Amino acid sequence: MADFLIGLGLPGWLAWSIAALVAAVLLLNVIAGGALVFIWAERKIAARIQDRLGPTRTGGRFGWLQSLADGIKLLAKEDLMPEGADGLLFRLAPYVSFCASFCAFIALPFAFDVVGQRLNVGVFFVVAVLGLEVFGVILAGYASASKWSLFGAMREAAQVVSYEVPLGMCVVVPVMLAGTMDLVTIAEKQSGWMSNWYLFHDPFTFVIFWVYVTCAVASVNRAPFDLAEAESELVAGFHTEYSGLRWSFFFMAEYGSMFLVSALAAVLFLGGWNGPVPIAQLVGLSEGTGDSAGYFVRLLGLANLIGKATFGVLLMMWVRWTLPRLRIDQVMTTCLKYCTPIAAVMFAGAMFWQLFLPGGLLPGWSRPAGEIREGWLEGPGGLSATSAPAAVRSAGVAAAESSDSSGLAKRSPR
Amino acid sequence: MSNLIDDDPRIIEFDVRTDEMLVNMGPQHPSTHGVLRLVLRTDGEIVSETEPHIGYLHRCAEKIGENVTPRQWIPYTDRLDYLAAMNMNLGWALTVEKLMRHGVGEKARHLRVLIAELNRIASHLVGMGAYGLDLGTFSPFLYAFREREKILDLFEEACGARLTYSYLTVGGATADLPPGWLQKCEAFLDQFEPIIKEYHALLTTNAIFVKRTAGVGVLSREMAIDYGCSGPVLRGSGVDQDMRRDGESLYTGMYDGYTFEVAVQKDGRYPRDHTYPSVPKEAVLGDCWHRFFVRMLEVVQSMDLVRQSIDRYAACREPLGEPLKLAEKLPVGDAYLETEAPKGQMGFYIVGNGTPIPWRVRARSSSFSNLSVTHELCRGCLIADVPAIVGSLDIVMGEIDR
């Protein structure tokens, strides 16, 4: 886009600023719009799980405008602050939470090259920035001058910081398999059939995916790990004293984070924007071309990724409306005694698998990472050569991008 | 070692002494079942002391009882344990009947069993669902209320009210059941029976539920007796006592001919153990899990009793009979009777002085005694355990404050 604007005769700095602004607005709308949809979905899903109807009237049918109506109600609410609260921090906290959740989206690829900013440390960036969300919660708890809020903040601090450890270990496994931290490349290396997904790469990645799911649910404070806002114990936890729009920022941050960790799971383990069946490639379309076919493929990829991420979010909702809440000591036990050791063992297992069995147990079926782009089209029963060059070209791009760190995957013993 | 700390300027000695914090849980708190106020003394997440403060719902019900006739006080008994209003009506009606030495006919007897046991199911459903809510799961609460609604529908058809029935009254009931009611009741029982499995799946056997309740808040047998606990709280501690079997003959006579087994663990197993989930290994007799499980068993037990009473009630051909007049003169003397309400032993005391208005009215509520063990059970537990323990006692503030 910046190139296009420069082509129109604009100075470089202005073109880049406009492009960045457009991208930021687009991303913000993804989160805000996504949160609206997910809040509505949560209400409907919770209702269906509980034999209720949920919102039915707002917006004509299915209550699809309910979240918007709620938003307007929240806007109109009185903005309260407790008397003893630390004014600055109290006001700052929701934005810290929301910004952390929002910033992580910058590096999240929605489809091939549909990414706010392609970072060669994308995984690291997303996990690190997402971890910042906890600051908002701690600030809120500290600044609210409420004992319940303080309890919630303390729990959040203990829980989220602990779960960063196994979460990081789970995230490292796909990084190791792909040989890069670039989220685009990681997803790109899982293209092709479903069997190329890192989820099915080896037994260790399969197990570690579920560890990731557990840790992701815990790190975004969803049930059964929603201790920071445990309503039956801490009234509402860290946001007890919040009302109106400030409260809704916490809410949006929560839904943004839910979507983000689900999308991250999709990129790292579930093939990113690559569908279970490479339809686009089978019919001869490729994203490397940049023409309308490329746009179509990206659109398809976008739908794929959003679909997978949405599935993850729905899974979290399902869990939330089914399970009771764990106690804080049990949450910590789950992390320190189960998730961390399992993640460590699976990490080591995946490492040795990658070293000794890079071709998988069934060579030709599960292909070694890094050789997929080059090889899968030419396999037995493979497709015409027309789409192959494009595929190889984009693989070349990917390889060039990650040439510095993708040694392990490339250096297969065969 | 101390030299090292003193010498090295980089090492700053922190004052790591932590302060205890007083926290008010309630009276406006989502999980204190109404207006209970618990003052917690906490050290971080650990609760060192819990003190229940009551009285936020005091309505001078007993004093009002000394200014109206016994039948006029029936609506006030509705508001004691408002989740089991029928059982409250029954307890009071039986006490007044004891004072007046007035018996009721066979049909009224079976009707009372039917209605009281049905209300017991409704009360335990609320207790069960709200307990799930205390532990952070919302759906079982609504599943429980879905079935409770059907019981309330039945009650509404019988007496016109859904919560405060004033149906069972001194000398019988205010009206006979409408035609077709028994069939509806049977249809409900048939529909309800398989649903209990859902509750067991979502709560009783759920791994997280077991983790949160098993071994938590263990109330020993001795302590339960010392504090005068009753009902499922007492039976959850393994004390084999049920007023329906062990009470006064005036009350147990109501259950003459009925077969039921008191839901209590004997020799390590519950009656009809095989049809229910087995007791998890972590569970200790007297903990939250056992109290909850006893309630679940009593739901099934009450269903069985309702079925028995339907048959017996239908077999009665004579009319139900009229209740006593609104202002009947009470004899001089007093009477005290304890009945088995869903929450435990509900005792009423009445002193008559020859006028239609009693000279003294008192009530002894089970929730009050049950609540009094809170400070023992919550000592040294985590904050999250406080709702778990208080919820397992299944208290109703209307009954405690009266």
Boltz contact constraints between the chains, C-beta under 6 A:
constraints:
  - contact:
      token1: [A, 49]
      token2: [B, 139]
      max_distance: 6.0
  - contact:
      token1: [A, 50]
      token2: [B, 139]
      max_distance: 6.0
  - contact:
      token1: [A, 50]
      token2: [B, 142]
      max_distance: 6.0
  - contact:
      token1: [A, 51]
      token2: [B, 146]
      max_distance: 6.0
  - contact:
      token1: [A, 147]
      token2: [B, 23]
      max_distance: 6.0
  - contact:
      token1: [A, 224]
      token2: [B, 208]
      max_distance: 6.0
  - contact:
      token1: [A, 231]
      token2: [B, 30]
      max_distance: 6.0
  - contact:
      token1: [A, 232]
      token2: [B, 30]
      max_distance: 6.0
  - contact:
      token1: [A, 232]
      token2: [B, 31]
      max_distance: 6.0
  - contact:
      token1: [A, 232]
      token2: [B, 134]
      max_distance: 6.0
  - contact:
      token1: [A, 232]
      token2: [B, 136]
      max_distance: 6.0
  - contact:
      token1: [A, 232]
      token2: [B, 387]
      max_distance: 6.0
  - contact:
      token1: [A, 233]
      token2: [B, 383]
      max_distance: 6.0
  - contact:
      token1: [A, 233]
      token2: [B, 384]
      max_distance: 6.0
  - contact:
      token1: [A, 233]
      token2: [B, 387]
      max_distance: 6.0
  - contact:
      token1: [A, 321]
      token2: [B, 139]
      max_distance: 6.0
  - contact:
      token1: [A, 323]
      token2: [B, 208]
      max_distance: 6.0
  - contact:
      token1: [A, 324]
      token2: [B, 135]
      max_distance: 6.0
  - contact:
      token1: [A, 324]
      token2: [B, 136]
      max_distance: 6.0
  - contact:
      token1: [A, 324]
      token2: [B, 137]
      max_distance: 6.0
  - contact:
      token1: [A, 324]
      token2: [B, 208]
      max_distance: 6.0
  - contact:
      token1: [A, 324]
      token2: [B, 209]
      max_distance: 6.0
  - contact:
      token1: [A, 325]
      token2: [B, 136]
      max_distance: 6.0
  - contact:
      token1: [A, 326]
      token2: [B, 208]
      max_distance: 6.0
  - contact:
      token1: [A, 327]
      token2: [B, 382]
      max_distance: 6.0
  - contact:
      token1: [A, 327]
      token2: [B, 384]
      max_distance: 6.0
  - contact:
      token1: [A, 328]
      token2: [B, 45]
      max_distance: 6.0
  - contact:
      token1: [A, 330]
      token2: [B, 211]
      max_distance: 6.0
